[in-house]
Amino acid sequence: MKNKDPNYVVKLEKAIAEKYGHDAIQNPKANWNEEKEKDYEEQIKKLSEKERESEEQDEKVEVDGILVSRKLLNRETTKRTCPVCGEYSFKIRDDVFMNKFDCCYKCYWQWVDGREDRWKTGWRPAKEENK
């Protein structure tokens, strides 16, 4: 731009006003007042609280050497690992036995079936027997 037009900004504002309306070229402070300022500050506070809550939920925690989201730890999860044999299962029938007898389907048939009274009193097979 060798020839600088001193009226360039005025022409540009006029073109913007014709295309987008007079509000597009107004100074943002023109309609600002104390009430709007207070409302804006309240909105900022609410937004920052939501962001803080979100960050707390997304925070990672180390569990058995693995980083896990804190919000996953707060959820109730179903038991998937049998405390008797140590097998991990996604089978629905194992969920039933885990809830009622605290063991998987296979362990139920091997150790509990017919001996529910002994199981409910706290008897569990020794680790050597369970292999």
RAWO-V801630 format. One record per pair of residues at least 12 apart in sequence whose C-alpha atoms are under 8 Angstrom apart, sorted by the first residue. I is the first residue (numbers start at 1). J is the second residue. If there is no record, write none. Layout:
((I & J) (I & J))
//
This chain:
((13 & 25) (56 & 70) (57 & 69) (57 & 70) (57 & 71) (58 & 70) (58 & 71) (59 & 71) (78 & 95) (79 & 95) (79 & 98) (80 & 95) (82 & 98) (82 & 102) (82 & 103) (82 & 104) (83 & 102) (83 & 103) (84 & 103) (84 & 107) (84 & 124) (84 & 125) (84 & 130) (85 & 107) (85 & 130) (85 & 131) (93 & 105) (101 & 119) (101 & 120) (111 & 125))
//
